[in-house]
Structures are given as C-alpha cells and as structure tokens.
C-alpha cells in the first residue's frame, strides 16, 4: 500500500521530503467522504493539547495524524489489517510525526491498553464489520478515563434493510454487521455511556459518493485517492452505497457520547 501511494506521489511530481498531512489527505482517510468527513468529525471533539487519544480501526493513519496536528495531542492507532499498519507507520515516519502518533497491529475487541488510559477515543466506519458490537464498545469504555468521550461514524441499518452489495466495507455482505442507530444507542447505554448525541450524515454521504462516481465516469480521478485500494468494482461500490442510503437500506450517522465521571 505504501508503494502505491509513493508511486502516485511520484506521478504527481510531489517530493516526499516536506510532505504535509493535507497533501496526503486524499488517500489516507479510508472512510465515507474521506478527509472532509474527518474534519467535520473533529469539530465535534474537544481535545486539549497533550491529551492521549485512541483511534480504533485507524487504517492508514490519516485521521490520527490529522487529530495529532490539529489538537497537538498524542494519538495511538490500532488496526486489525497488517498492511494498513505497515503503511501507516511508514507514512507517519515520512511526515516525521512518530512522537505524536503511534500505530499498532491489534483487535478493537481486545485492546492492548490498560484501564482508564485515554482522554478520548473514536472509530470511523469500522463498526459495520464488528460482529460483537457490545464487546467492542465495552473495550472502548474500559480504556477510557472517567469523563472521556467516545465518538463513531458508521453506516447503520436503514428501515428497509437488505443493503445492496458490493459496498466499500463488504463485497457480498460477508463480514457486514449493520444495526439500526437506535440499537447502537441502546448498546452504548447498556455499556454505561451517557450524553449520547447522534447526527444523520446520509445526505452528505450521498453527495460525496455521487461526486466520486461522476469523476470516475469522466475519467477524471486524481492520481492520489482511495480508488488506489478499492479495485475494479469501486464505482459499483459507490453507486450501491449511495443507492442504499437513498432507498433507506442504510442510515449513516456520526455519534458522540461520554463515559461518566
């Protein structure tokens, strides 16, 4: 993955020395709407300089590096996919951010951190592939300090159900575990989280998907982008993701809550 990114940067005649978080943003925010979604997501989070934040399912590490730079905090990222972790660490080193961002291979349902370690945690478009949602939330709760925030974005199950596949998180429905936003709220409450606020992001997601589809159909995709990793079915995945939202098969949200003090 790192090699694909470097090759794309070379085609753009972009020198690796002095590369910025923003210049990498088109390719290292591997979730719905990419970098703009991360920026809006971060607007929700009150992170203070020096705080310890956890990114669960950090992918290529773009959001972790953005949060670390924007808030001058320290971010620990964890991801179950080894090639992502390898590329994420190389990109972090390339940006000389190793002191602020640490990324490790691991499972969000068995976090390798002590109790009450972090001032906040987030996960972006990861929970669609988590079978044990209660266990995932319980682990996040465990490693958070009292009063810390937990935030997530995901495509929830819509009222019509039965999403069309392939989509960005599953080729044929295998490994997809979508639940309705109301069920997500109920599991979070049962875990112990409070002050749960949910925002519908469906319209924004559809607009984002349609923009990518239009560019792809015109052959106007930039050298650096998520299409580097999505394969030949990328357009079909985007089309289905947009259609699922429009037909009420999925219900994208972002959410923030807190562990009680």
C-alpha positions, -999 to +999 in steps of 0.1 A: +000+000+000+028+024+009+044+016-025+011+025-043+010+058-025+046+067-033+041+058-069+011+081-071+031+109-055+059+104-080+034+106-109+023+140-094+060+151-092+053+156-055+086+154-035+084+131-004+105+155+017+083+181+033+051+163+026+022+175+047-008+159+064-031+178+040-012+166+009-017+130+019-053+135+029-069+124-004-056+088+001-052+082+039-087+088+052-103+055+043-139+060+051-171+077+037-163+112+024-127+109+033-109+139+046-139+164+047-157+139+070-127+137+093-125+175+096-163+177+104-159+147+128-130+165+146-152+196+150-173+176+175-144+166+196-130+188+224-094+176+226-068+195+246-031+197+238-011+168+253-041+145+258-040+108+249-065+098+222-072+064+207-081+057+171-098+023+168-095+009+133-071+036+122-065+023+087-037+042+070-035+067+099-047+098+082-072+108+109-047+100+137-021+123+121-047+150+114-060+149+150-025+150+164-015+180+143-048+199+148-051+195+185-014+189+194-024+157+212-009+122+211-028+096+192-025+058+195-039+040+165-048+003+162-059-017+132-066-054+125-051-052+090-014-056+090-007-040+055-026-009+067-005-007+099+028-011+080+018+016+055+005+038+083+038+037+102+058+044+071+036+074+063+039+087+099+077+084+097+076+102+063+058+131+080+081+129+110+052+125+134+064+094+153+065+114+186+028+123+183+013+092+165+019+055+174+001+028+153+000-009+162-015-041+149-043-053+171-081-060+175-105-034+187-124-061+206-093-069+226-075-036+231-039-040+244-041-010+267-047-006+305-079+006+321-086+043+321-057+052+297-072+076+272-088+110+273-109+102+243-115+075+216-131+074+182-137+050+153-147+059+118-167+034+096-153+004+114-183-009+134-201-021+102-176-050+103-177-057+140-197-088+150-195-083+187-206-047+190-213-049+227-178-063+233-162-036+211-180-008+230-171-024+263-134-024+254-136+013+244-153+021+277-127+002+297-097+020+283-113+055+287-108+078+317-139+089+335-155+118+316-137+109+284-155+110+250-162+081+226-172+090+190-180+070+159-192+072+124-209+043+106-235+032+081-263+019+103-290-004+090-319+015+075-356+008+079-358-010+046-329-033+054-312-057+030-284-034+016-272-039-020-236-052-024-208-047-031-202-017-010-169-002+003-170-023+035-181-057+020-181-073-014-211-096-008-224-090+027-198-112+042-184-097+074-210-069+075-229-065+107-251-034+104-275-024+131-300+004+133-289+036+150-315+030+178-299-003+186-264+013+186-277+038+211-292+011+232-259-009+233-239+022+242-263+030+271-262-006+283-224-004+282-226+027+305-220+056+281-242+087+286-249+121+269-253+103+235-258+127+206-264+113+171-263+132+138-277+119+105-250+121+078-269+104+049-273+134+027-236+144+030-226+108+022-247+106-009-233+139-022-198+126-016-204+093-033-220+110-063-190+133-068-166+104-069-188+085-093-190+115-116-153+119-117-147+082-123-172+081-152-154+111-167-120+095-162-111+125-140-100+107-108-068+123-094-036+102-092-039+101-054-071+088-039-090+060-023-095+044-057-060+031-055-072+004-030-108-002-040-102-022-072-123-025-104-156-025-085-150+009-070-177+027-090-203-001-083-195+001-046-200+038-046-233+035-066-246+009-043-236+028-012-254+059-025-285+039-035-287+021-002-289+055+016-315+069-008-337+038-006-335+036+032-315+004+032-287+021+052-287+050+076-253+068+080-246+086+113-219+101+134-222+099+172-205+111+203-210+101+240-191+101+272-180+078+300-195+091+333-171+108+357 
